[in-house]
Amino acid sequence: MTIEKKVLYDTFRKAAESYDAFPRFAKYRASDICNICITIIKQKLIEQAILQKAPFIVFAFTAGQSPNPIINLSVNFIQWSRSLFEKQLQKIGIEDKDEIFLLKQEVLESIGENFPSILHPLCLWDYSEDKVLETLLKIGWELPGINDSNSTNCTLNSFACYNHLKKYGFHPYAFDVAGLVRSGEMSREEGLEKKLIRNCHSH
């Protein structure tokens, strides 16, 4: 599934211009732009999992990003998350009548008894970003050249962090990085560098 670039860019622009579209808990985990983006992805992945009768949806969230490694979905939870996201879209000025971003209501109504579960395997396994990158480089993956200490695949991330800092006064990766430091997967020094120094001087 692809979404027209103009529609997506307009949505990200509205997210950047919005204030308090997401609850406090969500703002501690990601910027408004990231929250919009990942929620669209989640809505459409759940939609596809229902259509394909897939039992699992796997995310590469770390222990700092997700408190639970396994989330068993229910029809009530899926409906609640859909309604919540619909309100958040409306708050930034988007009426998603064509369900471009939202899980299609007719798909939700056809769910039956097969609810997918969301898995975060990196919350269960020993995780080291350095080891992951080292392994990927050995098998031929190349760094994309994005100058962002918190993302290897998003050209909007640095702006999203800057936008979040300007609006709310704290870094959107602070909670995530603090979780990795507390779990011993990252040193305090590396966390401070990642969260503050390297990300801020790139703006």
Legacy VTK file of the C-alpha trace (Angstrom):
# vtk DataFile Version 3.0
C-alpha trace
ASCII
DATASET POLYDATA
POINTS 203 float
0.000 0.000 0.000
1.292 3.473 -0.885
-0.030 6.897 0.075
0.277 9.817 -2.321
3.304 11.926 -1.325
1.435 15.235 -1.427
-1.219 13.917 0.973
1.421 12.525 3.326
3.564 15.680 3.266
0.516 17.831 3.981
-0.280 15.568 6.946
3.257 15.874 8.334
3.100 19.661 7.881
-0.148 19.807 9.848
1.382 17.621 12.561
4.353 20.005 12.824
2.022 23.003 13.095
-0.220 21.308 15.681
0.089 21.507 19.456
-1.046 18.871 21.965
-2.721 16.636 19.378
-1.345 13.616 21.249
-1.581 12.793 24.962
1.341 13.459 27.272
2.427 9.798 27.305
2.706 9.706 23.489
4.658 12.982 23.418
7.270 11.503 25.744
7.804 8.639 23.302
7.916 10.441 19.938
7.474 13.736 18.110
4.078 14.684 16.671
5.323 13.859 13.158
6.594 10.439 14.292
3.389 9.730 16.213
1.293 10.440 13.117
3.585 8.361 10.890
3.861 5.287 13.125
0.138 5.310 13.921
-0.708 5.298 10.198
1.682 2.353 9.805
0.109 0.510 12.770
-3.440 1.128 11.522
-2.643 -0.227 8.065
-0.573 -3.163 9.363
-3.451 -4.236 11.615
-5.791 -3.833 8.630
-3.580 -6.078 6.496
-3.106 -8.613 9.314
-6.892 -8.939 9.603
-7.322 -9.262 5.833
-4.493 -11.797 5.482
-5.408 -13.601 8.729
-1.824 -13.108 9.925
-1.379 -14.058 13.598
1.482 -11.634 14.344
2.703 -8.135 13.526
6.395 -7.664 14.340
7.906 -4.277 15.217
11.565 -3.475 15.863
10.788 -1.371 18.935
13.388 -1.441 21.718
12.839 -1.737 25.474
12.954 2.054 25.683
10.128 2.422 23.157
7.676 -0.232 24.293
6.876 -1.344 27.847
5.471 -4.705 26.678
7.163 -7.215 24.337
3.813 -8.860 23.439
0.498 -7.047 22.963
-2.524 -9.256 22.424
-5.070 -7.230 20.498
-8.845 -7.426 20.946
-11.620 -6.018 18.801
-12.415 -3.463 21.529
-8.795 -2.311 21.738
-8.487 -2.047 17.943
-11.745 -0.051 17.746
-10.620 2.206 20.618
-7.212 2.887 19.009
-8.895 3.619 15.676
-11.349 6.081 17.268
-8.526 7.728 19.211
-6.439 8.193 16.064
-9.447 9.580 14.196
-9.793 12.274 16.907
-6.041 13.013 16.759
-6.217 13.436 12.975
-9.194 15.782 13.386
-7.234 17.769 15.984
-4.504 18.499 13.434
-7.112 19.372 10.784
-7.614 16.118 8.852
-10.975 14.470 8.192
-10.033 11.006 6.944
-13.400 10.208 5.350
-11.794 7.920 2.731
-9.922 5.989 5.463
-6.559 6.563 3.799
-4.857 6.575 7.201
-7.395 4.820 9.400
-8.022 1.093 9.556
-11.060 0.629 7.337
-14.199 0.173 9.431
-15.528 -2.571 7.135
-12.307 -4.553 7.682
-12.638 -4.177 11.438
-16.236 -5.387 11.282
-15.104 -8.521 9.416
-12.478 -9.476 12.003
-14.220 -12.561 13.400
-12.314 -14.333 16.178
-8.772 -14.075 14.753
-7.080 -11.149 16.460
-3.421 -10.503 15.561
-0.831 -9.942 18.289
1.903 -7.306 18.159
5.410 -8.586 18.941
8.459 -6.521 19.928
11.242 -9.169 19.845
14.018 -6.652 20.559
12.446 -6.162 24.000
13.107 -9.842 24.721
16.464 -10.372 23.028
19.841 -8.927 23.979
19.892 -5.785 21.891
22.820 -3.594 20.896
22.471 -1.025 18.143
26.225 -1.174 17.512
26.123 -4.974 17.059
23.115 -4.713 14.731
24.860 -2.114 12.544
28.128 -4.075 12.591
26.324 -7.254 11.465
24.368 -5.471 8.728
27.516 -3.825 7.370
29.228 -7.245 7.194
26.452 -8.675 5.007
26.510 -5.766 2.556
24.111 -3.141 3.943
25.326 0.417 3.432
24.686 3.399 5.669
22.243 5.699 3.837
24.167 8.826 4.815
21.416 10.423 6.902
23.085 12.693 9.471
20.868 11.738 12.386
22.022 9.873 15.488
18.526 8.509 16.160
17.454 7.304 12.715
18.974 5.507 9.734
15.902 5.651 7.507
14.010 8.929 8.013
14.992 12.218 6.424
12.346 14.060 8.486
13.540 12.874 11.888
15.960 15.707 12.694
13.317 18.303 11.819
10.700 16.357 13.809
12.989 16.413 16.873
13.680 20.138 16.422
9.949 20.825 16.045
9.221 18.823 19.216
11.928 20.624 21.216
10.604 24.042 20.141
7.005 23.157 21.005
7.366 21.161 24.207
10.833 21.931 25.566
12.207 18.380 25.707
13.724 15.904 23.284
11.332 13.230 21.933
14.001 10.513 22.306
14.729 11.287 25.974
12.332 8.610 27.260
13.554 5.984 24.776
17.247 6.641 25.445
16.690 6.748 29.222
15.034 3.313 28.979
18.049 1.905 27.113
20.428 3.410 29.686
18.394 2.005 32.614
18.337 -1.463 31.031
22.124 -1.395 30.591
21.945 -1.514 26.792
23.546 1.939 26.470
25.991 3.868 28.669
24.855 7.120 30.290
27.546 9.028 28.383
26.407 7.589 25.043
22.796 8.372 25.927
23.589 12.013 26.698
25.576 12.350 23.477
22.896 10.672 21.372
19.975 12.576 22.864
21.465 16.035 23.131
24.776 16.801 21.504
24.848 14.974 18.169
21.189 15.546 17.410
21.095 19.241 18.276
24.194 20.333 16.385
22.833 18.859 13.162
19.962 21.388 12.975
LINES 1 204
203 0 1 2 3 4 5 6 7 8 9 10 11 12 13 14 15 16 17 18 19 20 21 22 23 24 25 26 27 28 29 30 31 32 33 34 35 36 37 38 39 40 41 42 43 44 45 46 47 48 49 50 51 52 53 54 55 56 57 58 59 60 61 62 63 64 65 66 67 68 69 70 71 72 73 74 75 76 77 78 79 80 81 82 83 84 85 86 87 88 89 90 91 92 93 94 95 96 97 98 99 100 101 102 103 104 105 106 107 108 109 110 111 112 113 114 115 116 117 118 119 120 121 122 123 124 125 126 127 128 129 130 131 132 133 134 135 136 137 138 139 140 141 142 143 144 145 146 147 148 149 150 151 152 153 154 155 156 157 158 159 160 161 162 163 164 165 166 167 168 169 170 171 172 173 174 175 176 177 178 179 180 181 182 183 184 185 186 187 188 189 190 191 192 193 194 195 196 197 198 199 200 201 202
